[in-house]
Every structure is written in structure tokens, then in C-alpha cells.
Amino acid sequence: KGFPVASHTGRNVLLFAAGSGIAPIRAVIQHVIAHRASYGRVRLYYGHRRQEDFAYAREFPAWMAGQVDVVQVLSGAEDGWSGQRGHVHQVLAREPPDHLATPTVAYVCGMKPMTASVIEALGLLGLAREHVFMNF
């Protein structure tokens, strides 16, 4: 069913993806960048097991240039990785965005355990469930 991005103008946007869940989230990123002045702060939490598994990694610099904060998270052990480790909901809990007190929506796409963990973590941080959307 997609995400109701157009109805959330003026809000901050949190994006969560794991694995192939990045595909629908990528469409949201493209929309937000194309209409950047219509949205507040945007942060993507994107998790994978291995660094080489990150889809669209070549687009990350353009996303960041479009003011999308990209937080890559590895769940597997990998030498040389200096970024975030664990799962996206764990990174969210460790380093929550500082803009949750202002109008914020979250879009979540991934496996059921991941989406449930993200929704729970967002709730503990004070984001009401009605502001969290999935694409199914």
C-alpha cells in the first residue's frame, strides 16, 4: 500500500530498513529529496549483516547531500567496520534523534521481528504508534 509521505509534509521523518526493506524506503527518500523544503529533519537507520550487502550504497552520498542522515548498522562481525553495530532498534535506543518532541513520523520496512522491535523502541522514546507506518 505504500507510505503516506505526501500527507506528512512539515514533519520530521525517521526511516527504518533492514535487508531488502530498503527498496520501499528508497522511494520515500527520493520523494523527500525531490520535495526537500516540505519536510523537516530526515534520518535513515539501515541494517544489514555485512557491509557489502548494503543496497544503493552508491546513492548514500547523494542522500546525505539531500540532507538525509544515513546511519548504517551492521549486525554481523566484520573487521574494519567503524560504524554502528547491532540492530537498527538498538542503535535507535542508544542514539535517539533529538527531534522526537516535534512533529515526527516513522516509516518502517523489514522483517516482522525488526519492525516490532523498532515500533517498541519508538514507543519507549515517546513516538505514538499512530505516527509509525509500514508499507503493508
N, C-alpha and C positions, 0 to 999 in steps of 0.2 A: 503493500500500500504506500510505501514511501514515507518521507518525513514532511511535516507541515512547515517547512522552512519559511515560506512566504508570509505566514501568519505570525512569525516571531521577529519581525523587524523591530529594531530598537532594543533588543535584548543581547546579553552575552550568550555565547554558545559554547557548551562543552561537548566534545565528541569523543566517543569511546569505540575502539575497534580492536578485534583480535583476529588474527589469521585473515581469511578471505572476507571477513566482515568489513574490511577497508573499502571494498568496491562501492557499496551504497554511501558510505561516509565520504568517499572521494567526490561523489556527485554533490553532496552538501557543501564540501569545501569549494568546489568550482563555482557553485551558486553564490556562496558568501563572498568569495573574492570578486566575482563579477558585479556584486552589489555591495561592495565593502562599506560604503558610507552608511548603509542601512542597519548595520549590526555593531554591537559593542565588541568586547574582547572575545577572542576565539582561541580555544586550546584543544588540541587533539592528543589523546592518550592512545597509543597504538602498540599492541603487544604481539610478539612472535617468539618462537623458541630460539631461532638462530638469526644472526644479523643478515645473512644473505637471503633470508625469507621475506624481508620487508618489501612488499609490492609498492610500486610507484616511488621508490626511493629517489629516483632522479628528479621527481617533481617536488621533493621536500624543500629545496632552496626557493623555488617559486612560491610555494605555500607560505614559507616564512617571510618572503618579501611581500606577500599579500597580507601580512600581519596575522598569520595563523601560527600560534606557538605549537610546535611539534615535539611531543615527548615520546621518544621511542623506549620501549620496555622489553627486555629480554627475560624470558622465563628459564631458558637453558643456560648451562655453564658454557662460557666461551672466553678463551684467552684474548686479551687485548681490548675487551669491551669496557669502555669507561662510562657508559650511560647508565640509565636506570635498570635495576634488576628486580625480578619478581613478577607480579601480575599487575595489570592496569589498576585494579581496585586497591591494591596495596600501595602503589605509588600515589594514587589519589589521596589515600588516607595519610600517607607520610608527608606529602607536599600538596595540600589542597590549594586551589586557586583562591586568591584574596577577594574575589568579586562575587561570591555567592550571596552576599547580602543585598545586592542589586538584582534587578530582573534578569534571571538566568534560566535557560533551558538546556537540557542534555539530550543528545541523540546517541543511542547505544546499539551496536550491532556486533554479534559474535555468538559463540556457543551459549546454551542456556545457563550453565553454571557461571560463566563470565558475566552475562547480563544480570543475573540475580545478584551476584556479588557487587557489581557496580551500583545497581539500584539501592542495595542495602547501604553501601558506603556513602552514597549521595544523601540518603535519608539521615544518616548519622551526622552528616555535615550541615543538615538543615534544609536541603532542597526537597520540596514536597513532591510526592510521587506523580502528581498531575502535571509536573513540569519535566518529566522524563518520558522520552518517546523511543519506541522501537519501530522497525520497518516491517513488522508482521503482525 
